[in-house]
Amino acid sequence: MGLALGGCSLISPDDGKKQLDSFAEALSGEDAAAAAALTTDPAAAQAAIEKSLDGLAEGDQRPDVQVSAEDGKPSDGPVTLDYTWNAPAAEGGAPRSVTGTGTAAMEKVGDEWKVTWAPTVLDDRFADGDSMRLAPALDYSGKVLDASGNPAMEWLPVTNVQIPTADAGMEDTLPDQVGAIVGESYPEITGPSIRDGAKAASDAATQEDKPAPEAYTVVTLRDEDLAPLKDRLAALPGVTLAPDHKLVSAGIGGATVDSVAGPLTDRMSTVGGWSLGIAGPGGVIQQELASAPAQPIGDLTSTLDPGVQAAAQSAVDGSGVPSSIVAIRPSTGEILAVAQNGAATSLGPVAVQGQFPPGSTFKAVTTSAALTVGEIGPDSTVPCPGVISVDGRTIPNEDEFALGDVPISTAFAKSCNTSQAFLSSGLEDNSLRDTAAQLGIGPGLSIPGLDASTGQVPLAEKGPARVEASIGQGTVTTNPLGLTEMSATIANGGKLVLPSFFRGEPATVDNPPAPLDPGVIQAVQGYMRQVVTSGTATGASGVPDLHGKTGTAEIGTGLAHGWFTGYTGDLAFTVLMQNADSSKPAVSMAADFASAAPQ
């Protein structure tokens, strides 16, 4: 009998304690799958655990969770779990931690003890869909000022009306309920449109190998627009009204708002605070447990010039097609104006982010490249037939006009496609790419405060692709910012202009290119002047000392885009008129703008 009792004392009590400790150990190792496997509902448990772990992560840094079960027999009743949730420490800052308790009951499933899954296992304050969350806290008091010190952009408090992405399926009624309320003020928002939008957001995330967003933002509303809808929306289970801020135009610079918001937010984040707490199903913290305040960055002065911006905006607003203008001061690189009309803005920030074929405006690059490699001299004669076949590609002039053999200056001024195609054959594979970079198109420019691109000019091997690139078609793309950079650099004697959007913060360049030979630039300057005096831009000849280049860019089966880029005095600028089917309206707009813009 004594031996039997002694043997029994070596057997662990079958009370679930071992399994509960294993659950706590797996959680402490941030192993959501292992912890979830010890519960009665592994799928729901893993999703909930991962939601909190992901919510506390910051970039590539993962959180640290410490979990321990208090003494007690789980078989006798629920046991308290003590938690410490440690988010990654802020750079140079103190650890960001909160504590809490959860409650774990155990039950037998077959012959095994399992943790009875409920949200309160992770925290007694949790309801379904809740999670721990670390969120940035930013100070939105700073404004963007124009060059005269007047407000150009400011942060406006808004509310994002959100629903869980998972609740936007065809069988769910929440999209219809939200659509019925929001649709009273915004008829374009309906149940089906909400479902389509949520699906598109999920599909986009999948294509980028990202998890589907937890919440879908149905609409973003100002306080006064939300007020008549707020109570009814808040009463719908699943709807989250998430406070936020939106950068808006406060005077000028409306076309650049979308391009400034991201970089400005990043800048604010460098001195931002944080909030750590319990978030609802939509991911918005509802109960703050710990926090640190954000520091203000103050007002920032942009380079936008009110007079130049007003002239640019007036010019584009008078157009019946999507139109945009960018202006830069060549001597300083200051971006003086970025203007788009409503039709252009509906397509996004096309003036600084769009990617369009530049058409014949790119002949400034091709001609500069040909001069650089010595294929031609400044006064060389080139052929300008109505049609030419070069390296497997047949290129016509507009209406197949022919000039015969003419000086390169005349071919450039008259925008002879066939002359440029002829020149393309004598270039090196890297000529167009490298020359474009020297002129500011595609050189890896990074402009502080502005999310922008100047374009892409790929390596062009000899053949049809290089021929197309030589006249600004094919794979060559840019936008008004990129072409204005080109014109500003030419006006600046070939020294690359480093554009700035915030005063005193010039762009940086990856692998800064060497300037073009002064003789090349001097020749191209002369050609651009001849474009205005006797070429394709005579419609703007009334503007004193205007240098320029026109372009008409084919875009498939649609109407062609019309371009003008050039400079006068210390003002370089580009006009883009989409679907204009000719450069003539762009020349007319350029003349109106240049005549009205203060120098």
VEXDREN-2710 file (C-alpha; in Angstrom, 1 decimal):
% VEXDREN-2710
k/r/px/py/pz
1/MET/0.0/0.0/0.0
2/GLY/2.8/2.4/0.8
3/LEU/4.5/1.7/-2.5
4/ALA/1.2/2.3/-4.4
5/LEU/0.7/5.7/-2.7
6/GLY/4.3/6.6/-3.4
7/GLY/3.8/5.8/-7.1
8/CYS/0.7/8.0/-7.4
9/SER/2.5/11.0/-6.0
10/LEU/4.7/11.1/-9.1
11/ILE/1.7/11.6/-11.4
12/SER/0.8/15.2/-12.3
13/PRO/-2.7/16.2/-11.3
14/ASP/-5.1/16.2/-14.2
15/ASP/-6.5/19.7/-13.6
16/GLY/-5.5/21.6/-16.8
17/LYS/-2.7/23.5/-15.1
18/LYS/0.0/22.1/-17.4
19/GLN/-2.0/23.1/-20.5
20/LEU/-2.8/26.6/-19.3
21/ASP/0.9/27.1/-18.5
22/SER/1.8/25.9/-22.0
23/PHE/-0.8/28.4/-23.4
24/ALA/0.9/31.2/-21.4
25/GLU/4.3/30.1/-22.5
26/ALA/3.3/30.1/-26.2
27/LEU/1.8/33.6/-25.9
28/SER/5.0/34.8/-24.2
29/GLY/6.9/33.5/-27.2
30/GLU/4.5/35.4/-29.6
31/ASP/3.6/32.0/-31.1
32/ALA/0.0/32.7/-32.0
33/ALA/-0.5/29.4/-33.8
34/ALA/0.8/27.3/-30.9
35/ALA/-1.2/29.2/-28.3
36/ALA/-4.4/29.0/-30.4
37/ALA/-4.0/25.2/-30.8
38/LEU/-4.5/24.9/-27.0
39/THR/-7.9/26.6/-27.2
40/THR/-11.4/25.4/-28.0
41/ASP/-11.5/27.6/-31.1
42/PRO/-8.0/27.7/-32.7
43/ALA/-9.1/29.8/-35.8
44/ALA/-10.7/32.5/-33.8
45/ALA/-8.0/32.5/-31.1
46/GLN/-5.2/32.7/-33.6
47/ALA/-6.9/35.6/-35.5
48/ALA/-7.4/37.5/-32.2
49/ILE/-3.9/37.0/-30.9
50/GLU/-2.3/37.9/-34.2
51/LYS/-4.5/41.0/-34.4
52/SER/-3.0/42.3/-31.1
53/LEU/0.5/41.3/-32.0
54/ASP/0.3/43.0/-35.3
55/GLY/-1.4/46.0/-33.7
56/LEU/1.6/46.5/-31.4
57/ALA/4.2/46.0/-34.1
58/GLU/6.0/49.0/-35.6
59/GLY/7.6/48.4/-39.0
60/ASP/9.8/45.3/-38.8
61/GLN/9.9/45.4/-35.0
62/ARG/7.6/43.0/-33.2
63/PRO/6.2/43.4/-29.7
64/ASP/7.1/41.4/-26.6
65/VAL/4.4/39.8/-24.6
66/GLN/4.8/38.4/-21.1
67/VAL/2.1/36.2/-19.7
68/SER/1.8/34.2/-16.6
69/ALA/-1.0/32.2/-14.9
70/GLU/-1.8/32.9/-11.3
71/ASP/-1.9/30.0/-8.8
72/GLY/-5.0/27.9/-8.7
73/LYS/-6.5/24.8/-10.2
74/PRO/-8.1/25.5/-13.6
75/SER/-10.4/22.5/-13.0
76/ASP/-11.9/24.3/-10.1
77/GLY/-12.8/27.5/-12.0
78/PRO/-11.3/30.3/-14.2
79/VAL/-7.8/31.4/-13.6
80/THR/-6.4/34.9/-13.9
81/LEU/-3.7/35.6/-16.5
82/ASP/-1.3/38.5/-15.9
83/TYR/-0.2/40.3/-19.1
84/THR/2.5/42.8/-19.9
85/TRP/2.2/44.1/-23.5
86/ASN/5.5/45.7/-24.6
87/ALA/5.4/47.6/-27.9
88/PRO/8.7/48.3/-29.6
89/ALA/10.5/51.2/-27.9
90/ALA/10.5/54.5/-29.7
91/GLU/13.9/55.5/-31.1
92/GLY/15.8/56.9/-28.1
93/GLY/12.7/56.6/-26.0
94/ALA/11.4/54.7/-23.0
95/PRO/9.7/51.3/-23.5
96/ARG/6.0/51.5/-24.3
97/SER/4.1/49.0/-22.1
98/VAL/0.7/48.4/-20.6
99/THR/-0.4/45.7/-18.2
100/GLY/-3.7/43.9/-17.9
101/THR/-5.4/40.7/-16.8
102/GLY/-7.3/38.1/-18.7
103/THR/-9.5/35.2/-17.5
104/ALA/-9.0/31.7/-18.7
105/ALA/-11.5/28.9/-18.1
106/MET/-10.5/25.3/-19.0
107/GLU/-12.7/22.5/-20.3
108/LYS/-12.1/18.9/-21.3
109/VAL/-12.3/18.3/-25.1
110/GLY/-12.1/14.5/-25.4
111/ASP/-9.2/13.6/-23.1
112/GLU/-7.5/17.0/-23.4
113/TRP/-7.8/20.1/-21.4
114/LYS/-8.4/23.2/-23.6
115/VAL/-8.6/26.9/-22.9
116/THR/-12.2/28.0/-23.4
117/TRP/-11.7/30.6/-26.0
118/ALA/-13.2/34.1/-25.5
119/PRO/-11.8/37.6/-26.1
120/THR/-11.5/38.1/-22.4
121/VAL/-8.7/35.4/-22.3
122/LEU/-6.4/38.2/-23.6
123/ASP/-7.9/41.0/-21.5
124/ASP/-10.9/41.2/-19.3
125/ARG/-11.9/44.5/-21.0
126/PHE/-12.0/43.0/-24.5
127/ALA/-15.2/42.5/-26.5
128/ASP/-15.4/40.6/-29.8
129/GLY/-13.0/42.1/-32.3
130/ASP/-11.0/44.1/-29.8
131/SER/-7.2/44.2/-29.7
132/MET/-4.2/45.9/-28.3
133/ARG/-3.1/48.7/-30.6
134/LEU/-0.2/51.1/-30.9
135/ALA/-1.1/54.2/-32.8
136/PRO/0.9/57.3/-33.7
137/ALA/-0.1/60.6/-32.3
138/LEU/0.7/63.7/-34.4
139/ASP/0.5/67.4/-33.8
140/TYR/-1.5/68.9/-36.7
141/SER/-1.2/72.5/-35.7
142/GLY/1.5/73.4/-38.3
143/LYS/0.5/75.0/-41.6
144/VAL/2.2/75.2/-44.9
145/LEU/2.7/78.8/-45.9
146/ASP/3.2/80.3/-49.3
147/ALA/6.4/82.3/-50.2
148/SER/4.7/85.5/-48.8
149/GLY/3.9/83.9/-45.5
150/ASN/0.2/83.4/-46.0
151/PRO/-1.5/80.0/-45.3
152/ALA/-1.4/77.8/-48.3
153/MET/-2.4/74.4/-46.7
154/GLU/-3.6/73.3/-43.3
155/TRP/-4.8/70.2/-41.5
156/LEU/-8.6/69.9/-41.2
157/PRO/-10.2/67.6/-38.6
158/VAL/-12.2/64.9/-40.4
159/THR/-13.9/61.6/-39.6
160/ASN/-13.5/58.4/-41.5
161/VAL/-16.7/56.4/-41.7
162/GLN/-15.4/52.8/-41.7
163/ILE/-16.8/49.3/-41.7
164/PRO/-14.9/46.0/-41.2
165/THR/-13.7/44.8/-44.6
166/ALA/-15.0/41.3/-43.7
167/ASP/-18.5/42.8/-43.4
168/ALA/-18.6/44.1/-47.0
169/GLY/-19.6/40.8/-48.7
170/MET/-22.6/40.2/-50.9
171/GLU/-24.6/38.6/-48.1
172/ASP/-23.9/41.3/-45.5
173/THR/-26.5/44.0/-44.9
174/LEU/-24.1/46.6/-43.3
175/PRO/-23.0/48.1/-46.6
176/ASP/-26.7/48.7/-47.5
177/GLN/-27.5/50.2/-44.1
178/VAL/-24.5/52.6/-44.3
179/GLY/-25.2/53.4/-48.0
180/ALA/-28.8/54.3/-47.2
181/ILE/-27.7/56.9/-44.5
182/VAL/-24.6/58.3/-46.3
183/GLY/-26.4/58.3/-49.6
184/GLU/-28.8/61.0/-48.4
185/SER/-25.9/63.5/-48.7
186/TYR/-23.8/61.6/-51.2
187/PRO/-26.1/59.8/-53.7
188/GLU/-23.1/58.1/-55.4
189/ILE/-22.4/56.1/-52.3
190/THR/-24.6/53.0/-52.2
191/GLY/-24.5/49.5/-50.8
192/PRO/-23.1/48.1/-54.1
193/SER/-20.5/50.9/-54.4
194/ILE/-19.3/50.2/-50.8
195/ARG/-19.0/46.5/-51.6
196/ASP/-17.1/47.2/-54.8
197/GLY/-14.7/49.6/-53.0
198/ALA/-14.0/47.2/-50.2
199/LYS/-13.3/44.4/-52.7
200/ALA/-11.0/46.7/-54.8
201/ALA/-9.0/47.6/-51.6
202/SER/-8.7/44.0/-50.7
203/ASP/-7.6/43.0/-54.2
204/ALA/-5.0/45.8/-54.3
205/ALA/-3.5/44.6/-51.1
206/THR/-3.4/41.0/-52.4
207/GLN/-1.6/42.1/-55.5
208/GLU/1.0/43.8/-53.3
209/ASP/1.3/40.7/-51.1
210/LYS/-0.1/42.7/-48.2
211/PRO/-2.9/41.6/-45.8
212/ALA/-6.4/42.8/-46.6
213/PRO/-7.2/46.0/-44.7
214/GLU/-9.2/45.4/-41.5
215/ALA/-11.5/48.4/-42.2
216/TYR/-12.8/50.0/-45.3
217/THR/-13.3/53.7/-45.3
218/VAL/-16.7/54.5/-46.9
219/VAL/-16.3/58.2/-46.9
220/THR/-14.3/60.9/-45.1
221/LEU/-16.4/63.8/-43.7
222/ARG/-15.8/67.2/-42.2
223/ASP/-17.5/67.8/-38.8
224/GLU/-20.3/69.8/-40.3
225/ASP/-21.0/67.2/-42.9
226/LEU/-21.0/64.3/-40.4
227/ALA/-23.2/66.0/-37.9
228/PRO/-26.6/65.2/-39.5
229/LEU/-25.6/61.5/-40.0
230/LYS/-23.5/60.8/-36.9
231/ASP/-26.0/59.4/-34.5
232/ARG/-27.6/57.0/-37.0
233/LEU/-24.2/55.8/-38.2
234/ALA/-22.9/55.3/-34.7
235/ALA/-25.9/53.2/-33.8
236/LEU/-25.1/50.6/-36.5
237/PRO/-23.1/47.7/-35.0
238/GLY/-19.8/47.4/-36.9
239/VAL/-19.5/51.1/-38.0
240/THR/-16.5/53.0/-36.7
241/LEU/-16.2/56.7/-36.8
242/ALA/-12.5/57.2/-36.8
243/PRO/-11.1/60.7/-36.1
244/ASP/-8.5/61.8/-38.6
245/HIS/-7.0/64.9/-40.3
246/LYS/-6.8/65.8/-44.0
247/LEU/-4.5/68.3/-45.6
248/VAL/-6.5/70.9/-47.5
249/SER/-5.8/74.0/-49.5
250/ALA/-6.1/77.1/-47.4
251/GLY/-5.4/79.6/-50.2
252/ILE/-3.1/78.3/-52.9
253/GLY/-1.4/75.0/-53.8
254/GLY/-4.5/72.9/-54.0
255/ALA/-3.0/70.7/-56.8
256/THR/0.0/69.8/-54.6
257/VAL/-2.0/68.9/-51.5
258/ASP/-2.1/65.1/-52.2
259/SER/1.7/65.2/-53.0
260/VAL/2.6/67.0/-49.8
261/ALA/0.4/65.2/-47.3
262/GLY/2.5/62.0/-47.1
263/PRO/5.9/63.6/-46.8
264/LEU/4.5/66.1/-44.3
265/THR/3.0/63.3/-42.2
266/ASP/6.4/61.6/-42.2
267/ARG/8.1/64.7/-41.0
268/MET/5.6/65.1/-38.2
269/SER/6.2/61.5/-37.2
270/THR/9.8/62.2/-36.4
271/VAL/8.6/64.2/-33.4
272/GLY/5.3/62.4/-33.0
273/GLY/3.9/60.9/-29.9
274/TRP/2.0/57.6/-29.5
275/SER/-1.0/56.1/-27.9
276/LEU/-1.3/52.5/-26.7
277/GLY/-4.6/51.0/-25.8
278/ILE/-7.6/48.9/-26.6
279/ALA/-8.9/49.2/-30.2
280/GLY/-12.3/48.3/-31.4
281/PRO/-13.0/46.1/-34.4
282/GLY/-12.2/48.9/-36.8
283/GLY/-8.7/49.3/-35.3
284/VAL/-9.4/52.7/-33.6
285/ILE/-8.2/53.0/-30.0
286/GLN/-11.3/53.3/-27.8
287/GLN/-9.6/53.1/-24.4
288/GLU/-6.2/54.7/-24.1
289/LEU/-3.9/53.0/-21.5
290/ALA/-0.6/54.8/-22.1
291/SER/0.6/57.6/-24.3
292/ALA/3.2/60.2/-25.0
293/PRO/2.4/63.7/-26.5
294/ALA/3.5/64.7/-30.0
295/GLN/5.7/67.7/-30.5
296/PRO/4.7/70.4/-33.1
297/ILE/6.9/71.0/-36.2
298/GLY/5.6/74.5/-36.6
299/ASP/4.7/76.3/-39.8
300/LEU/6.7/75.5/-42.9
301/THR/7.2/78.1/-45.7
302/SER/6.9/76.7/-49.2
303/THR/8.3/78.3/-52.3
304/LEU/4.9/78.7/-54.0
305/ASP/4.6/82.3/-55.2
306/PRO/1.1/83.7/-54.9
307/GLY/1.3/85.8/-58.1
308/VAL/2.8/83.0/-60.3
309/GLN/0.4/80.4/-58.8
310/ALA/-2.6/82.7/-59.5
311/ALA/-1.5/83.2/-63.1
312/ALA/-1.1/79.5/-63.6
313/GLN/-4.4/78.6/-61.9
314/SER/-6.2/81.2/-64.0
315/ALA/-4.7/79.8/-67.2
316/VAL/-5.7/76.2/-66.5
317/ASP/-9.2/77.1/-65.2
318/GLY/-10.1/78.5/-68.6
319/SER/-9.5/75.2/-70.3
320/GLY/-12.1/72.7/-71.3
321/VAL/-9.7/69.7/-71.0
322/PRO/-7.6/68.4/-68.2
323/SER/-4.8/71.0/-67.9
324/SER/-1.8/71.6/-65.6
325/ILE/1.1/74.0/-65.3
326/VAL/4.3/73.8/-63.2
327/ALA/6.7/76.7/-62.9
328/ILE/10.2/76.8/-61.5
329/ARG/12.7/79.6/-60.9
330/PRO/15.9/78.4/-62.8
331/SER/18.3/80.5/-60.7
332/THR/17.2/79.0/-57.4
333/GLY/15.2/75.9/-58.2
334/GLU/12.2/77.2/-56.2
335/ILE/8.9/75.6/-57.4
336/LEU/6.8/78.7/-57.9
337/ALA/3.5/77.2/-59.0
338/VAL/1.7/73.8/-59.4
339/ALA/-1.7/74.3/-60.9
340/GLN/-4.4/71.9/-62.2
341/ASN/-7.9/72.5/-63.2
342/GLY/-10.8/70.4/-61.9
343/ALA/-10.7/67.9/-64.8
344/ALA/-7.0/67.2/-64.2
345/THR/-7.3/67.0/-60.4
346/SER/-10.0/64.3/-60.8
347/LEU/-7.2/62.2/-62.3
348/GLY/-4.8/62.8/-59.3
349/PRO/-1.7/65.0/-58.9
350/VAL/-0.8/64.6/-62.6
351/ALA/1.4/67.7/-62.6
352/VAL/4.0/66.2/-60.4
353/GLN/3.3/62.4/-60.4
354/GLY/1.7/61.7/-63.8
355/GLN/3.6/59.6/-66.4
356/PHE/2.9/60.7/-69.9
357/PRO/4.7/60.5/-73.2
358/PRO/6.3/63.9/-73.8
359/GLY/6.1/63.8/-77.6
360/SER/8.2/66.4/-79.4
361/THR/9.2/68.3/-76.3
362/PHE/11.7/65.4/-75.8
363/LYS/13.5/66.5/-78.9
364/ALA/15.5/68.8/-76.7
365/VAL/17.0/65.7/-75.1
366/THR/17.5/63.8/-78.4
367/THR/19.2/66.8/-80.0
368/SER/21.4/67.4/-76.9
369/ALA/22.4/63.8/-77.0
370/ALA/23.3/64.0/-80.7
371/LEU/25.4/67.1/-80.1
372/THR/27.1/65.5/-77.1
373/VAL/28.3/62.4/-79.0
374/GLY/29.4/64.5/-82.0
375/GLU/26.9/63.1/-84.4
376/ILE/26.1/66.6/-85.5
377/GLY/27.4/70.1/-84.8
378/PRO/25.4/73.2/-83.9
379/ASP/25.1/74.2/-87.5
380/SER/24.8/70.8/-89.2
381/THR/22.4/70.0/-91.9
382/VAL/20.0/67.1/-91.4
383/PRO/17.4/65.4/-93.6
384/CYS/13.7/66.2/-93.0
385/PRO/11.7/64.0/-95.4
386/GLY/7.9/63.5/-95.0
387/VAL/8.4/59.9/-93.9
388/ILE/11.5/58.0/-92.9
389/SER/12.3/54.4/-92.0
390/VAL/15.1/53.9/-89.4
391/ASP/16.1/50.8/-87.7
392/GLY/12.9/48.9/-88.3
393/ARG/10.5/51.8/-87.5
394/THR/8.8/54.1/-90.0
395/ILE/8.2/57.6/-88.7
396/PRO/6.1/60.3/-90.4
397/ASN/6.0/64.1/-89.8
398/GLU/2.7/65.6/-89.0
399/ASP/0.7/65.5/-92.2
400/GLU/3.9/64.2/-93.8
401/PHE/5.3/67.7/-94.3
402/ALA/8.8/67.6/-95.9
403/LEU/11.6/70.2/-95.7
404/GLY/14.4/68.4/-97.5
405/ASP/17.9/68.9/-96.1
406/VAL/17.8/71.8/-93.6
407/PRO/19.9/73.1/-90.6
408/ILE/19.3/71.2/-87.4
409/SER/18.0/74.5/-85.9
410/THR/15.2/74.6/-88.6
411/ALA/14.3/70.9/-88.2
412/PHE/14.1/71.5/-84.4
413/ALA/12.0/74.7/-84.7
414/LYS/9.6/73.0/-87.2
415/SER/9.5/69.9/-85.0
416/CYS/10.6/67.5/-87.7
417/ASN/10.1/63.9/-86.5
418/THR/12.0/62.4/-89.3
419/SER/15.1/64.4/-88.5
420/GLN/15.0/63.1/-84.9
421/ALA/14.5/59.5/-86.0
422/PHE/17.6/59.9/-88.3
423/LEU/19.6/61.2/-85.4
424/SER/18.5/58.3/-83.1
425/SER/20.5/55.8/-85.2
426/GLY/23.8/57.4/-84.4
427/LEU/23.3/57.5/-80.6
428/GLU/24.6/55.1/-78.0
429/ASP/22.3/52.8/-76.0
430/ASN/22.6/55.0/-72.9
431/SER/22.6/58.4/-74.7
432/LEU/18.9/59.3/-74.2
433/ARG/18.8/58.0/-70.7
434/ASP/21.9/59.8/-69.6
435/THR/21.2/63.1/-71.4
436/ALA/17.7/63.2/-69.9
437/ALA/19.2/62.7/-66.4
438/GLN/21.6/65.6/-67.1
439/LEU/18.5/67.7/-67.9
440/GLY/16.5/66.6/-64.9
441/ILE/14.3/63.9/-66.2
442/GLY/14.5/60.6/-64.3
443/PRO/17.7/61.3/-62.3
444/GLY/16.4/60.0/-59.0
445/LEU/15.5/63.4/-57.7
446/SER/14.1/63.5/-54.1
447/ILE/12.3/66.8/-53.3
448/PRO/11.9/67.4/-49.5
449/GLY/8.2/67.7/-48.7
450/LEU/6.9/66.7/-52.1
451/ASP/6.0/63.2/-53.3
452/ALA/6.9/63.6/-57.0
453/SER/8.6/62.1/-60.0
454/THR/10.3/63.6/-63.0
455/GLY/9.8/60.7/-65.3
456/GLN/11.4/57.5/-66.7
457/VAL/13.8/57.2/-69.6
458/PRO/14.9/53.5/-70.0
459/LEU/18.1/52.4/-71.7
460/ALA/17.4/52.3/-75.5
461/GLU/19.1/49.8/-77.7
462/LYS/19.4/50.5/-81.4
463/GLY/16.1/49.6/-83.0
464/PRO/12.4/50.6/-83.1
465/ALA/12.2/51.4/-79.4
466/ARG/15.1/54.0/-79.6
467/VAL/13.5/55.6/-82.7
468/GLU/10.2/56.0/-80.8
469/ALA/12.0/57.3/-77.8
470/SER/13.8/59.9/-79.8
471/ILE/10.4/61.7/-80.5
472/GLY/9.1/61.2/-77.0
473/GLN/6.9/58.2/-77.6
474/GLY/7.2/54.5/-76.5
475/THR/8.5/53.9/-73.1
476/VAL/9.7/57.5/-72.3
477/THR/7.4/59.2/-69.8
478/THR/7.4/62.4/-67.8
479/ASN/5.1/65.1/-66.5
480/PRO/5.0/68.9/-66.3
481/LEU/7.4/68.9/-63.3
482/GLY/10.0/66.8/-65.3
483/LEU/9.8/69.0/-68.4
484/THR/10.0/72.1/-66.3
485/GLU/13.1/70.7/-64.8
486/MET/14.5/70.2/-68.3
487/SER/13.7/73.8/-69.4
488/ALA/15.0/75.2/-66.1
489/THR/18.3/73.3/-66.5
490/ILE/18.7/74.5/-70.1
491/ALA/18.0/78.1/-68.9
492/ASN/20.5/77.6/-66.1
493/GLY/23.3/76.9/-68.6
494/GLY/23.2/73.1/-68.3
495/LYS/23.8/73.0/-64.6
496/LEU/21.1/70.7/-63.1
497/VAL/18.5/72.7/-61.2
498/LEU/17.7/71.2/-57.8
499/PRO/14.1/72.0/-57.2
500/SER/12.8/72.9/-53.8
501/PHE/9.3/73.0/-52.4
502/PHE/10.1/74.1/-48.8
503/ARG/12.4/77.2/-48.6
504/GLY/16.0/76.2/-48.1
505/GLU/15.5/72.5/-48.7
506/PRO/16.8/71.7/-52.2
507/ALA/16.3/68.3/-53.8
508/THR/18.9/65.6/-53.5
509/VAL/20.0/63.5/-56.4
510/ASP/21.2/59.9/-56.7
511/ASN/24.5/59.8/-58.5
512/PRO/24.4/63.5/-59.6
513/PRO/25.1/63.7/-63.3
514/ALA/27.8/65.9/-64.8
515/PRO/26.5/69.1/-66.6
516/LEU/26.1/69.1/-70.3
517/ASP/28.8/70.8/-72.4
518/PRO/28.2/74.6/-72.4
519/GLY/28.4/74.6/-76.2
520/VAL/25.6/72.0/-76.4
521/ILE/23.4/74.0/-74.1
522/GLN/24.1/77.2/-76.0
523/ALA/23.0/75.6/-79.3
524/VAL/19.8/74.1/-77.8
525/GLN/19.0/77.5/-76.2
526/GLY/19.2/79.0/-79.7
527/TYR/17.0/76.3/-81.2
528/MET/14.4/76.8/-78.5
529/ARG/14.3/80.5/-79.2
530/GLN/13.8/79.8/-82.9
531/VAL/10.8/77.6/-82.0
532/VAL/9.0/80.7/-80.8
533/THR/10.2/83.2/-83.4
534/SER/9.7/81.1/-86.6
535/GLY/8.7/77.5/-85.5
536/THR/5.7/75.7/-84.0
537/ALA/5.2/78.2/-81.1
538/THR/4.9/81.5/-83.0
539/GLY/1.5/81.8/-81.3
540/ALA/3.5/82.8/-78.2
541/SER/6.0/85.1/-79.9
542/GLY/4.5/88.1/-78.1
543/VAL/6.2/87.0/-74.9
544/PRO/9.6/88.7/-74.6
545/ASP/12.6/86.4/-75.0
546/LEU/10.5/83.2/-74.7
547/HIS/12.4/80.0/-75.5
548/GLY/10.4/76.8/-75.9
549/LYS/9.5/73.5/-77.4
550/THR/6.1/72.2/-78.4
551/GLY/4.9/68.6/-78.4
552/THR/2.0/66.5/-79.4
553/ALA/2.0/63.0/-77.8
554/GLU/0.0/60.1/-79.1
555/ILE/-1.7/58.0/-76.4
556/GLY/-3.1/55.1/-78.2
557/THR/-6.6/55.5/-79.8
558/GLY/-7.5/58.6/-77.8
559/LEU/-6.9/62.3/-78.5
560/ALA/-3.3/63.3/-78.3
561/HIS/-1.9/65.4/-75.4
562/GLY/-0.6/68.9/-76.2
563/TRP/2.6/70.2/-74.5
564/PHE/4.6/73.4/-74.3
565/THR/7.7/73.7/-72.2
566/GLY/10.1/76.7/-72.1
567/TYR/11.5/79.6/-70.2
568/THR/11.6/83.4/-70.2
569/GLY/13.8/85.4/-67.9
570/ASP/14.0/83.6/-64.6
571/LEU/10.8/81.6/-65.1
572/ALA/10.7/78.1/-66.5
573/PHE/7.4/76.4/-67.0
574/THR/5.5/73.6/-68.7
575/VAL/1.9/73.4/-69.9
576/LEU/0.1/70.1/-70.4
577/MET/-3.3/69.9/-72.0
578/GLN/-4.6/66.4/-72.0
579/ASN/-6.8/65.3/-74.9
580/ALA/-6.2/68.5/-76.8
581/ASP/-5.1/66.7/-79.9
582/SER/-2.7/69.5/-80.8
583/SER/0.1/71.6/-79.2
584/LYS/-1.5/74.9/-80.4
585/PRO/-3.9/75.3/-77.4
586/ALA/-0.9/74.6/-75.1
587/VAL/1.0/77.4/-76.9
588/SER/-1.9/79.8/-76.4
589/MET/-2.1/78.9/-72.7
590/ALA/1.6/79.3/-72.3
591/ALA/1.4/82.8/-73.8
592/ASP/-1.4/83.7/-71.4
593/PHE/0.4/82.4/-68.4
594/ALA/3.8/83.9/-69.2
595/SER/2.3/87.3/-69.9
596/ALA/0.4/87.3/-66.6
597/ALA/3.0/85.7/-64.3
598/PRO/5.1/88.2/-62.4
599/GLN/8.8/88.0/-63.1
END
